[in-house]
Amino acid sequence: MTEDIKAKALNIENIVEYSEDSVVSREVIKKELGTVTFFAFDKGQGLSEHSAPFDAMVQIIDGEAEITISGVKNTVKKGEIIIMPANEPHALQAVNMPYKMILTMIKSN
């Protein structure tokens, strides 16, 4: 999906598509004070442990993710959110199935 999506009603599950053995991302809003990015993780794929200087909210829109924050594993399923606190190490993994998510980061304290 490469067309402009502004001012259009869209199914959030179709913003990004799964790709075999891959992580696919699509940034749909990029502003100085924050971003909104859609991700699709194939089973077995993930993001290794890292941290960010701002809180970030993950909303699962398909499947389920294993999201580890400061060593604590959380299973987050379709329709659920989790907030990853600023400066806390976190990692995301598609353990049991592929999943899609929306990552919202507000760059402000």
Buried (B, 14 or more C-beta within 10 A) or exposed (E): EEEEEEEEEEEEEEBBEBEEEEBBBBEBEEEEEBBBBBBBBBBEBBBEEEBBEBBBBBBBBBBBBBBBBEEEEBEBEBEBEBEBEEEBEBBBBBEEEBBBBBBBBBBEE
